[in-house]
Amino acid sequence: MNANDYLQLALYLVALLLLAKPLGDYMALVFADAPNRVTRLGARVERGIYRACGIAADEDMGWKRYALAMLCFNMLGLLAVYALQRLQPWLPLNPQHMAAVSPDSAVNTAISFATNTNWQGYGGESTMSYLTQMLGLGVQNFLSAATGIAILMAVIRGFVRHSAKGLGNFWVDLVRSTLYVLLPLSLLLSIVLVSQGVVQNLRPFAEVPVVQASSYTEAVKDEAGKPRMAAAGHEVTHAVPVATQTLPMGPAASQIAIKQLGTNGGGFFNVNSAHPYENPTPLSDFLEVLAILLIPAGLCLTFGRMVGDRRQGWALLAAMLVIFVPLLLACTAAEQAGNPALHGLAVDQHASALQAGGNMEGKEVRFGIVGSARWAVATSAASNGSVNSMHDSYTPLGGLVPMWLIQLGEVIFGGVGSGLYGMLAFAVVAVFIAGLMVGRTPEYLGKKIEAYEMKMASLTVLLPCVLVVIGTAIAVMAPAGVAGVANPGAHGFSEVLYALSSASNNNGSAFAGLSANTPFWNVLLGVCMFLARFPLAIAMLALAGSLAAKRHVPATAGTLPTHTPLFVTLLACVVVVVGALTFLPALALGPIADYLGSMR
Amino acid sequence: MNYRDTASMTTHSRVVRGFSRALLLAAVADAFRKLAPRQQFRNPVMFVVYVCSVLTTLLWVQALAGHGEAPTGFIFAVSLWLWFTLLFANFAEAIAEGRGKAQAAALRSSRKDVVAKKLANPSRDAFITYVPSSELRTGNHVLVDAGELIPGDGEVVEGAASVDESAITGESAPVIRESGGDRSAVTGGTRVLSDWLVVRITSNPGESFLDRMIAMVEGAARRRTPNEIALTIMLAKFTLIFLLACATLLPYSIYSVQAAGSGQPITLTVLTALLVCLIPTTIGALLSAIGIAGMDRMIRANVIATSGRAVEAAGDVDVLLLDKTGTITLGNRQADAFHPAPGVDERALAEAAQLASLADETPEGRSIVVLAKERFGLREHDLERLHAQFVPFSAQTRMSGVDMGGQRIRKGAVDAIERYLVAAGGHLPAALKRAADDIARRGATPLMVVDGHAPLGVIELKDVIKGGIKERFAEMRAMGIKTIMITGDNPLTAAAIAAEAGVDDFLAEATPEAKLKLIRDIQAENRLVAMCGDGTNDAPALAQADVAVAMNTGTQAAKEAGNMVDLDSNPTKLIEVVEIGKQMLITRGALTTFSIANDIAKYFAIIPAAFATTYPALNALNVMHLATARSAILSAVIFNALIIVVLIPLALKGVAYRALGAGALLRRNLLVYGLGGVAVPFVGIKLIDMLLVLLRLA
């Protein structure tokens, strides 16, 4: 890595932290119980929405009611996305006359977008009508993100409130996160993206002449469709001239803004943000990758403000950065070091004025090593899952980083809302261990952590791990699972492990190389995505409900402070140790074997 | 058993220290007995080990039949060490219980069924029927004469006697028990040495203090404490993660072998070994021993807790309420200085004070005599020879003194003397009154001395703060525990003593109601309160406090209200109780951290050994350079078993506790048990591997 690499990474982190603070403060006002200058701005719109939907905005919901509202709302969204896909041939805004999506793929996609995973077994420009993209996927991008934030707010209130039954109102939290946070930010970002060249229209695909005409050869086929053989035994071919190409169109910019901001990640086009119409310039790339971590980082600080001790928010953010920054450097360094298989050959893999150097396979030249690695690490740290390069083509260690970040449970930033509440589950576990070691019944933010809290936190930590290891086992044992694997050996295993890790942690990125749009994979991954999202959210709401009912224990010198570097280190260690201990054997058979094998 | 036997037995062996040979042998036998599946099922971690041991044994039998998945000797060795792992865990628990059992046996010998003299009505002269003590019920009255065992717990309603309580307390000096007041409680199984008592029985058979004590030390009444349950949940979570991670390794391995086209899938033996190494067996094995040992430490501190929950709550205490007298200060005030009235010679004051105190047998009176001798070399006079007449202290006059010739010397509280002076036509000089106020402000007690209606001066009686108590309070503060002194003194005096002793706060002119209110106020702030008490009027406060230590010398009501009884009746013990509570939690936390940190090294031992046939490159992970795949796996399993044995003393003794703030304590324990837990197994596994190679077992 050279100075330029470090500079680009530093610039990214500085911009992220500078923007996270005001956003965090702003969101604390948005979700505050008392009316304030922010909520007064949209009060009339809010009231109008509540009246139109028949919502009793002042109802304080207990955790069960909150969970039920969340679940019903999301099931409804899931059904809507399914129906839109199945019925799209008969619905408007389908200029390319896309056929109905197959039932298994439609279910997979519906779950994927309702769970904020945005795993895509389909290719956007060859499958979905504009209406499905906008009304189905685009709307779910907003709502699944808003659901995540709403659940987080309920969890935060569990810590803030004492001797209380209610955790707030799901509908109010949902409306506010959409109205005050997601919509304005998306609007802003999509306008900037359009200025960079991201498409935003409802036109049919454009047929344009190519700048330089070319041709390719194709086998001549007989009536039966078999290649015609020449007398010499080889196939008869003919040249096919290429004079035009098809450029996909569509309302991309509006969807890309929210897919980045809401840690959704589902691309408008098949190759996601590697596509020039999704991510045309280095500036658009910088803004999009910044948008991935912006809200998750801001929410940490919102948390600090809401619990009345900003240091608590900074501590959680610091614990995330302690893991994120080294992995960011590791991934970038591994990619910049180039392909070990090419070492010793006459290949120059060094960065110079003329080339990015390093391992450029599967990466866009306009983003280079840093732009690609930075995105790969951010998208897997957050449960975004959008890509601007193909992780399958990374060096074994470079590819290990995003895979392992996902396996850490999507708590290093993680999904909007869901990442932080997952991290809070880890914090509960860390506080418990630490509490024992200082000889006191553990407390976090003045709430005693007892058996019930441990049960719920354990469930939250455990569930994604269970889904990954069992899902992978099923996939490698089932012939239908193995059939989708493109590469032999350890790398093939990595592809399977990555796909299950991605689905079971609601990330949604793909390693590529795995043909996953088959009934087997659609069902397996669909089940994983569903179980990783909703049971986990309900467990956290139950935890919050129990915390809210507890009384507040005042801090003394015997209370373990949870804002110190010591606690930050401990929390980071717990996250890393759980992730490492669970996945080390599997990783040894995948990327580690891959890496060590390539070294010889 | 006669009295002398009882005394020698109790003073020497009531508290069982160290491990005798017999204790160890009994524990070994118990370790095997505990292999019953029902016993194992209670502990999820060890139950997994149990299943694994059975599985590897079956694999070994299969190998013996000639269908082994690995060499018979290897499977046998793994299986053997898995059984050892279980046995070591059982042994840890058995040895922790063993001490309690030995103590229970000693206690049980005091619970002999004796013949009780049941009285028809509560009077010494009432009609006596002889009944076995097991037939006594609450409300019965019994007569106990000198040399007899008290048949059951009760309250003295008539008489006073010296009682040997060594069977319970281990203290051989007899104590006085008398009706009325705070020394009326007697315990069944103790012996009246002199005089007689009429006792009202307050417990039914099987519910007596001795029964409860036996149940406690035996662990029969031991239920898992809240933190222990939460910890078990967390350990179960880790166990489940590892169980799944290991179980799914088999399909991964089969797939990898197919994909790579080389090597063998991982064997069940290796998979089982890996699983047992990864799950937190160290803490799982020692968890119950730690809990039992915590109770045991309480018992050795001569504190009987009614439940493990109470011990654990002691570690969480935020506020300690401490009685001034006996806890913070020595029980008695001592004369510190003479302050003569204007125009009176200090020596004259000392002389008068000495005369007034010669017959005063209270420690305060004696200290005045001592001070007079120290300051002016005044010899003690013989009152009889002086024809002096002693005027004892009475509640009405609140004075004492001596009449001798024309002298009428009186000493007493300032207001009492002032009233006496005014009645005699004199008055208290303003200078003297100021001196008395100054003394009170310093936290001392002024004692006015007059001769007739002539004021002579003031004696300054000082509370003597116990040595080292200030340091203990500083430690408490570092631990985040607030200390509050409870005293009947006036606020001025209380403030001065509080400052000198270094307590954080005080409650002056304390009444039982004020004490109860203070506890409720603190609890309303969600803080846990610990206190100790002995009197019947302490009972409501004891019942309200979260941790309540009743003095064994106290009344039955106080003992019933508290959740711990201090057999030594030493109020300072409260501090020790808090430390034991904390130590128990810390030991659990430290061993949990150690156990999980150990896994890193075990991965480095087993993963290359298990998968290198498929991907030879994975041998690069064999950083310990273990000799062979089998020796690597065996070394990890052996280390995993032996570390339990190595840590048994730590589990029983508890992690060394230091009074530090939470942050410093965490840093220290993380360094020792976290980093230590990472490093130790690398060394241990390597050493075992070298030994296996040396013995040609690998």
HADDOCK unambig.tbl for C-alpha pairs under 7 A between the chains (distance, minus, plus):
assign (segid A and resid 433 and name CA) (segid B and resid 589 and name CA) 5.88 0.50 0.50
assign (segid A and resid 434 and name CA) (segid B and resid 666 and name CA) 6.55 0.50 0.50
assign (segid A and resid 436 and name CA) (segid B and resid 585 and name CA) 5.07 0.50 0.50
assign (segid A and resid 436 and name CA) (segid B and resid 586 and name CA) 5.19 0.50 0.50
assign (segid A and resid 436 and name CA) (segid B and resid 588 and name CA) 6.72 0.50 0.50
assign (segid A and resid 436 and name CA) (segid B and resid 589 and name CA) 4.55 0.50 0.50
assign (segid A and resid 437 and name CA) (segid B and resid 585 and name CA) 6.75 0.50 0.50
assign (segid A and resid 437 and name CA) (segid B and resid 586 and name CA) 4.34 0.50 0.50
assign (segid A and resid 437 and name CA) (segid B and resid 589 and name CA) 4.61 0.50 0.50
assign (segid A and resid 437 and name CA) (segid B and resid 590 and name CA) 5.79 0.50 0.50
assign (segid A and resid 437 and name CA) (segid B and resid 666 and name CA) 6.03 0.50 0.50
assign (segid A and resid 437 and name CA) (segid B and resid 669 and name CA) 6.64 0.50 0.50
assign (segid A and resid 438 and name CA) (segid B and resid 586 and name CA) 5.81 0.50 0.50
assign (segid A and resid 438 and name CA) (segid B and resid 662 and name CA) 5.60 0.50 0.50
assign (segid A and resid 438 and name CA) (segid B and resid 665 and name CA) 5.82 0.50 0.50
assign (segid A and resid 438 and name CA) (segid B and resid 666 and name CA) 5.74 0.50 0.50
assign (segid A and resid 439 and name CA) (segid B and resid 315 and name CA) 6.22 0.50 0.50
assign (segid A and resid 439 and name CA) (segid B and resid 582 and name CA) 4.15 0.50 0.50
assign (segid A and resid 439 and name CA) (segid B and resid 583 and name CA) 6.22 0.50 0.50
assign (segid A and resid 439 and name CA) (segid B and resid 585 and name CA) 4.79 0.50 0.50
assign (segid A and resid 439 and name CA) (segid B and resid 586 and name CA) 4.75 0.50 0.50
assign (segid A and resid 440 and name CA) (segid B and resid 315 and name CA) 5.80 0.50 0.50
assign (segid A and resid 440 and name CA) (segid B and resid 316 and name CA) 5.09 0.50 0.50
assign (segid A and resid 440 and name CA) (segid B and resid 582 and name CA) 6.40 0.50 0.50
assign (segid A and resid 440 and name CA) (segid B and resid 585 and name CA) 6.86 0.50 0.50
assign (segid A and resid 441 and name CA) (segid B and resid 227 and name CA) 6.83 0.50 0.50
assign (segid A and resid 441 and name CA) (segid B and resid 316 and name CA) 6.19 0.50 0.50
assign (segid A and resid 450 and name CA) (segid B and resid 227 and name CA) 6.79 0.50 0.50
assign (segid A and resid 450 and name CA) (segid B and resid 230 and name CA) 5.96 0.50 0.50
assign (segid A and resid 451 and name CA) (segid B and resid 226 and name CA) 6.83 0.50 0.50
assign (segid A and resid 451 and name CA) (segid B and resid 229 and name CA) 6.17 0.50 0.50
assign (segid A and resid 451 and name CA) (segid B and resid 230 and name CA) 4.04 0.50 0.50
assign (segid A and resid 454 and name CA) (segid B and resid 230 and name CA) 5.99 0.50 0.50
assign (segid A and resid 454 and name CA) (segid B and resid 233 and name CA) 6.78 0.50 0.50
assign (segid A and resid 454 and name CA) (segid B and resid 234 and name CA) 6.67 0.50 0.50
assign (segid A and resid 455 and name CA) (segid B and resid 233 and name CA) 6.30 0.50 0.50
assign (segid A and resid 458 and name CA) (segid B and resid 234 and name CA) 6.53 0.50 0.50
assign (segid A and resid 458 and name CA) (segid B and resid 237 and name CA) 6.18 0.50 0.50
assign (segid A and resid 462 and name CA) (segid B and resid 237 and name CA) 6.90 0.50 0.50
assign (segid A and resid 462 and name CA) (segid B and resid 241 and name CA) 6.82 0.50 0.50
assign (segid A and resid 466 and name CA) (segid B and resid 241 and name CA) 6.85 0.50 0.50
assign (segid A and resid 466 and name CA) (segid B and resid 244 and name CA) 6.87 0.50 0.50
assign (segid A and resid 469 and name CA) (segid B and resid 244 and name CA) 6.90 0.50 0.50
assign (segid A and resid 469 and name CA) (segid B and resid 245 and name CA) 6.24 0.50 0.50
assign (segid A and resid 469 and name CA) (segid B and resid 248 and name CA) 6.30 0.50 0.50
assign (segid A and resid 470 and name CA) (segid B and resid 248 and name CA) 6.48 0.50 0.50
assign (segid A and resid 473 and name CA) (segid B and resid 248 and name CA) 5.57 0.50 0.50
assign (segid A and resid 473 and name CA) (segid B and resid 251 and name CA) 5.68 0.50 0.50
assign (segid A and resid 473 and name CA) (segid B and resid 252 and name CA) 6.34 0.50 0.50
assign (segid A and resid 476 and name CA) (segid B and resid 251 and name CA) 6.78 0.50 0.50
assign (segid A and resid 476 and name CA) (segid B and resid 252 and name CA) 6.77 0.50 0.50
assign (segid A and resid 476 and name CA) (segid B and resid 255 and name CA) 6.14 0.50 0.50
assign (segid A and resid 477 and name CA) (segid B and resid 251 and name CA) 6.30 0.50 0.50
assign (segid A and resid 488 and name CA) (segid B and resid 259 and name CA) 5.68 0.50 0.50
assign (segid A and resid 489 and name CA) (segid B and resid 256 and name CA) 6.39 0.50 0.50
assign (segid A and resid 489 and name CA) (segid B and resid 259 and name CA) 4.51 0.50 0.50
assign (segid A and resid 489 and name CA) (segid B and resid 260 and name CA) 4.69 0.50 0.50
assign (segid A and resid 490 and name CA) (segid B and resid 256 and name CA) 6.80 0.50 0.50
assign (segid A and resid 551 and name CA) (segid B and resid 526 and name CA) 6.97 0.50 0.50
assign (segid A and resid 552 and name CA) (segid B and resid 526 and name CA) 6.71 0.50 0.50
assign (segid A and resid 553 and name CA) (segid B and resid 526 and name CA) 5.36 0.50 0.50
assign (segid A and resid 553 and name CA) (segid B and resid 527 and name CA) 6.71 0.50 0.50
assign (segid A and resid 556 and name CA) (segid B and resid 480 and name CA) 5.02 0.50 0.50
assign (segid A and resid 557 and name CA) (segid B and resid 478 and name CA) 6.39 0.50 0.50
assign (segid A and resid 557 and name CA) (segid B and resid 479 and name CA) 5.97 0.50 0.50
assign (segid A and resid 557 and name CA) (segid B and resid 480 and name CA) 3.83 0.50 0.50
assign (segid A and resid 557 and name CA) (segid B and resid 661 and name CA) 5.78 0.50 0.50
assign (segid A and resid 557 and name CA) (segid B and resid 662 and name CA) 6.60 0.50 0.50
assign (segid A and resid 558 and name CA) (segid B and resid 479 and name CA) 4.80 0.50 0.50
assign (segid A and resid 558 and name CA) (segid B and resid 480 and name CA) 4.00 0.50 0.50
assign (segid A and resid 558 and name CA) (segid B and resid 481 and name CA) 6.99 0.50 0.50
assign (segid A and resid 558 and name CA) (segid B and resid 661 and name CA) 5.68 0.50 0.50
assign (segid A and resid 558 and name CA) (segid B and resid 662 and name CA) 5.01 0.50 0.50
assign (segid A and resid 559 and name CA) (segid B and resid 662 and name CA) 5.96 0.50 0.50
assign (segid A and resid 560 and name CA) (segid B and resid 662 and name CA) 5.01 0.50 0.50
assign (segid A and resid 560 and name CA) (segid B and resid 663 and name CA) 5.98 0.50 0.50
assign (segid A and resid 561 and name CA) (segid B and resid 663 and name CA) 6.82 0.50 0.50
assign (segid A and resid 582 and name CA) (segid B and resid 241 and name CA) 6.54 0.50 0.50
assign (segid A and resid 582 and name CA) (segid B and resid 242 and name CA) 6.56 0.50 0.50
assign (segid A and resid 582 and name CA) (segid B and resid 245 and name CA) 6.07 0.50 0.50
assign (segid A and resid 585 and name CA) (segid B and resid 607 and name CA) 6.64 0.50 0.50
assign (segid A and resid 593 and name CA) (segid B and resid 615 and name CA) 6.36 0.50 0.50
assign (segid A and resid 593 and name CA) (segid B and resid 617 and name CA) 6.54 0.50 0.50
assign (segid A and resid 593 and name CA) (segid B and resid 618 and name CA) 6.00 0.50 0.50
assign (segid A and resid 596 and name CA) (segid B and resid 617 and name CA) 5.31 0.50 0.50
assign (segid A and resid 596 and name CA) (segid B and resid 618 and name CA) 6.51 0.50 0.50
assign (segid A and resid 597 and name CA) (segid B and resid 617 and name CA) 5.27 0.50 0.50
